[in-house]
């Protein structure tokens, strides 16, 4: 008979599979005490999404907002040296607060304070690079026209991104706090973008940029799957990387919407794939994005395909109600559906059909089509330049015509003004 550990139950709470109340009833009936409950503070022993965690994250958000406000408002006044001093001072304060919170047995608050320390890393590295002259102040036009392997523009971001990832990994070795993977996911996203700009230059258009986002989402999902396959316990370290991959994939769809019409028709199968991923990976987060994909697909049908169809608004309303009912049904029967695909909600490492190959497929697809996308981008840029030249030529022609018409009108008015005078002079 399989045995479910308390860590697995805690992971199920983090994933939204069971509620905190269900967890407490389970351990109460089993006659045990949750692992770590006595080691945590009186309120933090109730892990999950509650008013305590909301207050914690709100406080961390206010701190970041205040720090960002200070730097934006006083950036030029402080200079690189002042920015470095402020970031180091804040890092020291956050580190001391984190140490005190952990000592007082408030690990969630201490983990958030540690995340704030990691969040100071990009500012600190930027200031250091600026002080040693490793941060050239080139504008975007220079970077765009510089061509491949121009490290002065894109390459200057590499130390910032790598240092952020390194700081988060060091913090993760000291404490087990899943939110520390959020800065890693963000830095990985920008690291991929920077690498592409270093190799191919910064002159890619919307099509190539969209496919780069697809590749980035694929890499993030692969990293999240690898993390999930290698960790199992109280903390869900993969959740934030999965979330980042889904957000980047959503941005990719937005970038490709106008330049790649096939993306619009792929939304329905993408929604089905996300639904399957939710079942196999036991994550309701994928269900949310599958519903968003279905909504976007139905909106596309309503606005572009069936705009002139009289009965489609009624059909669309029916689809909306059906979508709500299907979502409720999936929520109620999530555990049963997980078992049908061969998984359990609370035990073992999740496995997706195809494994890593399935997550890397979008990356391989990007490698196949990004060359054509860059060609189309250059064609679009050339067409835009031609259109701009034609518009400027048209505007100059109109300006000359208006000027010529004004000159002719002035000449006629002058001639008309002289004619009566000449007539009166002849009469005399």
Buried (B, 14 or more C-beta within 10 A) or exposed (E): EEEBBBBBBBBBBBBBBBEBEEBEEBBEEEEEEBBBBEEBBEBBBBBBEEEBBEEBBEBBEEBBEEBEEBBEEEEEEBBBEBBBEBBBEBBEBBBEBBEEBBEEBBBBBBBBBBBBBBBBBBBBBBBBBBBEEBBBEBEEEBBBEBEEEBEBBBBBBBBBBBBBBBBBEEBBEEBBBBBBBBBBBBBBBBBBBBBBBBEBBBBBBBBBBBBBBBBBBBBBBBBBBBBBBEBBEBBBBBBBBBBBBBBBBBBBBBBBBEBBEEBBEBBBEBBEBBBBBBBBBBBBBBBBBBBBBBBBBBEBBBEEEBEEEEEBEEBBEEBEEEBEEEBEEBEEEBBEBBEEEEBBBBBEEBBBEEEEEBBBEBBEBBEEBBEEBBEBBBEBEEEEEEEEEEEEEEEEEEEEEEEEEEEEEEEEEEEEEEEEEEEEEEEE
